[in-house]
Amino acid sequence: MPSSTAAAPALTARLELGRAVLAVAVGLGLAAISFGNGGYFPTAWGWGALAVLTVVAGYLVVGQATRPSLLALVSLGALAAFGAWTWLALLWTENTAATVLEGQRLLLYAGALAALVLLVRRATVPLVLAATLAAIVLASGYGLLTRLFPERLGIYDSVAAYRLEEPLTYWNALGVFAAMGALLALGFAARAQSIALRTAAAATLPILLSTLYFTFSRGGWAAGAVGLALAVAIDPRRLQLLLAAIVLAPASALAVLLSSNQDALTRTDAPLAAASREGHRLALYVLLLVGASALLGLGLAFAGRWIAPPRQVRLAFGAALALVAVASLLTIFVRYGGPVELTRKGYDAFTTTKSETPTNLNERLFTFSGSYRSELWHVAWRDYKANPIVGSGPGTYEQYWDQHRPLQHKVRDAHNLYLEVLAELGPLGLLLLLLALGAPIVAGIAARAHPLVPFALAAYAAFLVHATVDWDWEMAAVTLTALTCAAALLAAADRRDAPPPLMSLARIGGVSTALLLAAVAFVGLVGASALEAGDTALDKGRYDEAHSQARKASHWWPWSADPWQLLGDTAAAQGDLTEARKSYRKAISKDGSDWKLWYDLSTVTDPPESQRAVAEARRLNRYATSDFEATDVPR
């Protein structure tokens, strides 16, 4: 008895340490990939995939791995099958290199979800979500500082047109990222057990919502609103949720209002001196509002502990909220027309193309233009109809768009995850993706009584909704944040007191698979790193280094045209047209569907070969010449 009594504190300490390590790993991992350009580039996928797959293999060897719940198995199994279908598409894809890149990204996503499913338990859900929120606040806070202190941290991107995008490097991705964080922050401010955590979470809301505002992302606001509405719909304590939102709203609303009134921070033509002056002043306002929001959160926490309103008061509060909602809806109908009229106006506005970003970015938030999305979706549907069984191959939308687009607009993705998957991987690919992403929703609804689940589901739903209008799937920081919320939902829904241990055969199979996939990720990482180093060397005029790195990449990525294109670019920059021609021809032999390679070849050859190359470039891209000369790439 004494020995068992003495062992109990040691076991508890080990459990607490394990939980703390898990939370720190989740927070640091999400923060690292957020600051790595949002995880957009292959080097980030490679490092991330190596890390998570190593964790999976190690935990299966030395950890106490248990059998996942049914919903977790459905989600993880469907995502793994989606990844396998992606790699299998190498048999029919129209662009091998692009398909391999899509497969490499999926190694990160499937590995991350596998690690989270193995490690996250119902008891660790609050810690994991808190770590996720901390990572979002850290990245969003840095992004906001680049706007408030532009003379020190500001980065101007002509494509972003003054919309806040750092550190993720894409404004709409940062927008939905901050919106997901705001939903999680509201959850902790309303439901965390610790008063200190509730106060701290409330303090982050003005930061997150100011960041969201300066992205000028309409989709981010809309996705956040949908997520909040879902949380209210499923939460058994929805009146308490709404009360918390109402109490905490003034400080954040004032932060957004003050942000919108800073002309030099919301106009594309503002001089740096004015932006710095107004940014410093707004930084003080936001700091004061952070303190005010923290005090509101503290008051809300104490009130929740000491005040228990009677049933009549709760009913009256609910009735008042319902009346306000009905009155607001009627006001909208009177002012703008009924549901049918609103739908017609919305469709007309969405399909009306507005190519120029307004000088006053505040105006952008109140427009409903789809920014070419209707054309992007129409071409994606045509792509699916041309390949209705298995799709055209992962990563091939860009080349189909280049060849069939109705206007001069450069994009890589269809700005709709589900439609793009349907076009590239066919109905089976879409079904697998929907199963993988849908299982956590079922889990969230089943576990809605958990204090934090409605908010985790709200953040997850914001991602799923926003993915219908943008390319969040390609931004690993956003997708991994969503997958972390998904894993928390799956763990919260697992009510088994003592899950059975994972069988030895399953462990062996899991370790073998993780190590094999880690080897694939390593190959991708080495090739991507060499290409990245070669591009940097070429930009700086270090031609020998660029040539060496391109050769290295060609050994590790023998299927890709990119190393040979880099060799051609390096030779052309040195004036060695003979070597440039050889390299470009080799690149074309690996990927003859890339119009840029044909155009590059035309610049180092003489007629008639140069004329044939230009003709082929224009066949593959009717706006080839204009695209090649463009200095920006609208995303």
N, C-alpha and C positions, 0 to 999 in steps of 0.2 A: 504493500500500500504506500509506504513512504516514497519508494522509487517512482511509482506511477504518479504520485502527487508532484514530485519534483520534476517529472518529465513534462507535465502539462504546461507550465509556463514556457518551457523551451520550445514546445511544439507551437504554442500560440505566437511566440516571437518569430519562429520560422515562417509561419503563415503570414504574419503582418509584413515581414521583410519581403516575402515573395510578392505580396500584393503591391507593396511600394515600388519594387523593381519593375513590375508590370506597368504600373501607371507612369513611371519615369520613362520607360522604354517607349510607350505609346506616345507620350507627349513630345519627347525629343525626336522620335522618328517622324512624326507629322510636322514638327517645326522645321526639321532639317530639309525635308523634301519641299516644304513651302518656300523656304529661302533658296532652294535650288531651282529657281525659275518655275516654281509650281510643279516640278517633276515632269515638265513637258518633253525634255530631251532624253534620248536613249541611255546616256550615261547614268542618269538618275534612276531609270528603271533597272539597269544592271546592278548598281550598288544596292538598291532597295531589294531586288529579288534575291541577291546573294544573302543579304542579311536575314530576310524572313524565312527563306528556305533552310538556312543554317539553323535558325531557331527551331523550326519544325523538326528537322532531323535530330537535333540535340535533345529536344524535349521528349521525343518518342523513345530515345535511348535511355535517358536518365530520369525523366520526369514521371509523374504519376498520371499518365494519360488515361482518360476515361472515354467511354463510347459517347459520341455526340448525340444530341436529341434528334428526333425524326426531322423536325423542321431545319435544324442545322445541317443534317445530312443532305436534305433536298437542296438547300441553298448552295452548299459547298460542292455537292456532286454536280449540280447543274452548271455552276461556274467552271468547274474542272472540265466538264463535257463541252462547254462552250469554247474553252481554250483548246481542247483536243480537236474540235471541229475546225477551229481557226487554223491550226497547224495542218490538218488534213487537206485544207483548201489549197495547199501548195500543189496538189495534183491537178488543179484546174484554174488556178488564179491567172489573171492577165498581167500580174506584176509581182514576181517572186520576192524582190527585196522589200516592197511595201508590206506584203503579207508576213514576212519574217519579223518585221518591226512590230506589227500588231500582235503577233504571237509572243514576242519578248515582253511587251507591256503586260500581257495577260499572265505571264509568269509572276510578275509582281503582285497583281491583284489576287490571283488564286492562292499564291503563297501567303499573302497577308491575311486573307480570310481564313485559311487553314490554321495559321498561327493563332489568330484571335479565337477561333472556335475551340481550339485545344486549351487555351489559357484562360479565357474569360469565363467566370462563373457568376451566378446570380449575386453572390456576396460582393464581387468586385465591380459590378456594373457602375455604381456611383464613382469609384476611383477612375475607371477607364473614361467615363464621360467627362469627369473633371479635368483629366489630363488632355482630352481632346479640346475642351474649351480653352484651356491654358495655351495650347499651341495656336488656336485660332486667334486669341487675343494678342499673343505675341506678334504674329505675322500681320494682323490687321493694325495693331498699334504702330508697328514700324511703317506700314503703308501710310497711315495717317500723318506720321511725323514727316514724311517726304513732302506732304502738301503744306504742313504748317511751318516747316523750316526749309523752304526750297533752295535757299542760298547755300545750305550745308548738305542736304540729303536729296534735293530734287533731281529727278531724272526726266528729261524731256524725250518723248517718243512721238514722232510725227503720226504714226498709225493710231496711237491711243488718243491723240488730239486733246491732251490735258485731262483725260479721264484717269482717275487713280488706278494704278495697276500693280505697283510694287508691293510685295516681292514676288507675286505670282506671275507677273508680266502680262496679264490679260485682265482687263477691267471687269468684264462680265463674270469671269471666274472668281475674282476677288469679291465681287458683289454678292454672289450666292454663298461664298465661303463665310463672309461676315454675317449674312442673314442666318445661316445655320448656327453660327456662334451665338447670335442674339437669341435664338430660340432655346438653345441649351442654357444660356445665361439666365433667361427668364425662369426656366425650370429650376435651376439651383437657387435662385433668389426666392422662389415661391415654396420650394419643397426640401431643400437641404436640411439635414438634421442639425448641423453645426450653425450656430448664429454667425460665427466669423465667416464661414463659407457663403452663407446667404448674403451677408453684407458685401463681401468681395465680389460675388457674382453680380449683384445689383450695380456695383461701381463700374463694371465693364460695359454696361449697356450704352452709355453715351459714346464711348470709344467705338464700339462695334457699329452703331447706327450712323455715326458721323462718317466712318469709313465707307459704309454702304452708300451713303449719300454722295460722297465725292467720286464714287465709281460711275455715277449717273446711269446705273444699270436698272432699266425698267424691269427686266426679267428677274433680277435679284429681289426687288421689292415684291413683285407678284408671287414669286416662289415662296418667299417668307410669309406672305399673307395666306397662301394656301396651306402652308404648314401649320400656321397658328390656328386656322379654321379647323383643320383636322384634329389638332390637339384638343380644342374646345369640344369638338363633336364626340370624341371617344373618352375623354377624361371623366371618370365618375365624380370628381370634385371640380367640375367645370366652373362653378360660381367662384370658388376660391381662386382658381386660375385667372379668371377675368378680373377679380378684385385686385390680385397682385399686379396684373398688367396695367390696370387703371391707376393704381397707386404709384407705380414706377414710371409711368409714361411721361409725366411733366418734364423731368430733367432731360430725358433723351429727346423728347419733342423739341424742347428749347434748344438743345445742342444742334439738332438738324435745322431748325429755323435760323439760328445764328449763322450756321454754315452757308445756308442758301443766300444770306444777305451780304456775304463778303464778295463784292464784285470782282476783285482781283484774283480770287480763288475759284471763280466759276466762269471766267471768260477766257477764251483761247488767245486773246490779244493783249492780255494783261502784262505789263512790264514786271521784271523780276523784283525791283525795289518795292513796288506796291504789293505784290504777292507776299513778299517777306514781311512787310509791315502788318498786313492784315492777318497773315498766318500766325505771327507771334501773338497778336491780340486774341485771335480765336483760340490759340493754345491755352491761354489763361482762362478764357471762358469755359473751355471744355474741362480743364482741370477742376475748376470750381463746381461744375455740374457733375463731375465724377464724385466729388465729395458729397454733393447734395443727393445724388442717387444712392450712394452708400448709406446716408442717414435715412433715406426713405426705406431702403431695404432692411436696415436695423429696426426701424419702427415697425415695419411689417412683420418681422420675425418675432418681436416681443408681443405684438398684438395677437399674432397667431397662437402664442403660448398662453396668453392670459385672458383672451376674449373669445367666448363661444356664442355667437349670435343665435338666438332662438329660431325655430323653424319659420315663424311668421316673417321675421326680418329677411331670412334667406329667400322666401317666396316673393316678398315684395321687391327685393333686389333683382331677382331673376325676371320678374314681370316688367320692371323698369327698363332693364337691358333689352328685353324683347320689344318693348314699345319704341325704344330708341332705334333699334335695328329696322323695324317696320317703317318708322317715320323716315329714316334715312333712305330706305329703298324707294319709298313713294316719292320722295323729293327728287331722287335721280330719275325716276320714270317721268315725272312732270317736267323736269328740266331738259332731259335728253331724249325722251320717247320711251315707249314700252319695250319689252324684251325683244320683239321682232325687229323693231327699228334700231335698237342698240346693237343687235347682232349684225344688221346690214351695215350700219355705220362703222362698226369695228372691223368687219371684213374689208370694206372699201379702204379704210385707213391703213390696214395691215398690208394690203396688196399694192398700195400706192408707194412707189419708190421715191425716197428722199436720199439722194446720194451725198449731200453735203452736211457736215456736222455744223450745227448753229454756233455762232460766236458765243452767245450766252448759253452755256450748257444747261442752265435751269430749264430752258425751253424743251430740251430733249426728253426730260422726264414726263412731260405731259403730251407727248405724241405717241401714236400707236402704229407708226410705220414699222413694217417688218424688216426693213433694211435688206431687201432682196431674198428674204427667207422663202417666200412663196415660189420664187423661181428655183431656188436651191432644192426645195422639196419636190417640185414638179420634175426636175431632172433626175432626182433620186428615184422617183416612181418609174420614170422611163427606164432607168437602169435596171430596176427590178423586173419590169415587164420584158426586158431583153434577155434576162437570165432568171427565170421564175422558179427554178428548181433548187439550185445550189448557190446562186448568186454569182457575181462577177469576180469575187475574191476580196478578202480583207485588205483595206488600204487602197482600193482602186477607184474610189469615188472621184478623187482629184483628176485623174486622167480622163474619166468619163465626162466630168464637168468641162474640162478644157476642150474636149472634142465636140460637145453638144450644147454648150451653154448659149443662151440667147442674148447675152450682154457681156460687156468687158468688165468682169468682176472676178478677182483672183481669190479663191478659197481652196482649202484642202478637205473640208468636211461639209456634210450636208446640214449641219446645225440642227440635227434631230437624231439622237442616238438610235432610236428604234427604227426609224425609216432607213437610216444608213445601214444598220445591221441587216435589215430585210433585203436591201439592194445588194449588199456584199456577201451575205452568208445565207440568204434564202429564208424560207419559213421555219426550217428546223433551227437555224441559228437564232432567229428571233424568239422562238419558243423556249430554247434553253436559257437565253438571257432573261426572259420574263420570269421563268421559274426561279432563277438565281436571285433576282431582285425582288420577286414577289413574296417569297417565303418569309423574309423578315417583316413584311407588312402584316401577314397573318399572325406571326409571333407577337408583334406589337399590340395588335388588337386583343389577342388572348391574354396578354400580360398588362393590360391597360390599368389595372389597379395598382401597379407599382408606381410610387410617387414620381419617378423621373421618366418612365416609359413614354407618356404622351409627348414629352418634349423631345426625346430622342427620336421618336417616330415622326414628329413634326420636322426636325432637321433632315431626317432621311427622306421624307416626302418632298421637301424643298429641292433636294438634289434630283429626285426622280422627275419632278415637274420641270425644273430648269433644263434638264437634259433633253426635253422635247423641243427646245428652241436654241440650244447652243451645244458646243463641243466640250462639255465638262468631262466626258470620258477620257479625253486626251490629256486633261490636266490631272496628273496623278495625285496631287495634294488634295484636290476636291473629292475625287473618287475614293481615295483611301479614307478620308474623313467620313464619307458616307458609309463605307464598308465597316468602319469602326462602330458607327451608330447601329448598323445592321447586326453586327456581332453582339452588341449590348442587348438589342431587342431579342435575339435568339437565346441569349443566356438568361434573360429575365423571364422568358416563357418556359424555361426548363425547370419544372417543379420537382424533379426527382431528388430525393434526399440523399441517396447514395448511388450515383451513376455507376454502372459496372465498369471494371477496367477494360481497356482496349486489349483485344486478344493478341497473342504474340505474333500470329501470322499477319495481322493488320499492321502491327508495329513495324515488322520487317519490310512489308510492302511499302509502308509510308516512308520509312527511312530511305529505301532504295529509290523510290520515286523522287523524293526531295533532293537527294544527292545527284541524280541524273539531271533533273531540271536545273539544279545549281550549276552543273557543268555547262548546260546550254546557256544559262544566263552569263556565265563567265566568258564564254566565246563572244557573246553579244557585247559585253562590257569592254573587252579588249579592243574589238574592232571599232566600237563607237568612240572610245577614248582616243584611239589613234587618229580617226577622222577629225575629231574635235581639235586635237593638237595640231594636225596638219592644216586645217582651215585657219587656225590662229596664226601659225607660222607664216602661211601664205599672205595673210593680211598685213603682217609686219615685215614682209619682204625677206624672210629667212627661207630661201628656196631649197637649200639642201635639207633642212629639217622637214619642210613640207613634203619633199620627195620621199624622204625616209619614212615618215609617218604614213604616207599614202601606200607605200609598198607594204608596210606592216599590216595596214588595214586590208589590203588585197589578199594577204595570206589568211587572215582570220575571217574575212567575209568574202569568200571566193564566189558567192552567188550574186554579189551586189555590184552595180555599176558605179557606185559613189567613189570608191577608191580610184578607179580609172579616170573618172571625171576630174578628181582632184589632181591626179598626175597630169592630165591634159591642161588644166588651168595653170599648174605650176610651170609646165614647159612653155605654154603660150606667154606667160608673164616674163619668162626669160628670153623670149624671142626665138625659141627652138620650135619652129612650126612643124618640122618633120616628126619630132617626138610627140608633139601635141596631136597631130593627125592620127598617129598610131594609137595613142591613149583613148582619144574620143571614139575611134572605130571599135576598139576593144570594149569600151563602155556600151556602145550601141549594140554590140553582139550579145551583151548580157541583158539589156533592156532597150529594145527598139521602140517602145511606146512612150518614151520620155522625150517630149518635143524639145526640151532645153538642150539635150545632147546633140540633136540634129542641128539646132541653131548654133551651138558651140562649134560643131564641125564645119559649118558654113563659113565661120570667121577665120578658119586657118587653111582653107582649101581654095582652089581656083575653079572657074567654070570649066566644064559643066557640072563637076561634082558639087560645088558650092550651091549651084542653082537647084540641083536635086535635093540637097540637104534642106534648103529653105522651103522648098515645096513640101517636103515631108513634115517639116516642123509646122507648117501652116495647115496641113491635113490633120495633124494631131491637135492643133490649137489654132483656131481661126484668128485669134488675136496674138499670135506668137510674137510678132515684132514689138507691138505695144507693151506686152507683158514683160518682155526682156528689158525694155528700156525703162520700165517703171521703177521708181525708187522705194515704193512702199508696197506692202502686201496686206490689204484689208482682210480681217479675219472674222 
